[in-house]
Amino acid sequence: MSDTTTRGVRIQVKSSYLADRSSTRDSQYLFSYHIRISNVGSETVQLVSREWIITSADGEVERVKGPGVVGEQPVLAPGAAFEYTSYCPLKTTVGSMQGSYQMVTADGEKFDAAIAPFTLAAPHALH
């Protein structure tokens, strides 16, 4: 579990291995990750874009940037939260993800809310 707070934006992540959608024969491993973004601060913020850094066990690094999350750019008033689940395919049984959400306050100030690193691992892949 990953849990970090930047300027009142708390980001919690829990990942899972999807065995029924993975293929060891083809070296295709699928992971889901569930994210909860909570506004524990005192100002309204909007998530406008994301950046992910995905690293596989063999050291391959992929950067993914884009607007919003799951097609949305949620606005979070103080005390509000937004949750979603997404997926990450890997060619290895172990990897990690980290990144940031680009946020903007009601008065137009931009900042990056950090997403602490979290592990993607098939059962028994880590000893």
Secondary structure, 3 states (H helix, E strand, C coil): CEEEEECCEEEEEEEEECHHHCECCCCEEEEEEEEEEEECCCCCEEEEEEEEEEEECCCCEEEEEEECECCECCEECCCCEEEEEEEEEECCCEEEEEEEEEEEECCCCEEEEEEEEEEEECCCCCC
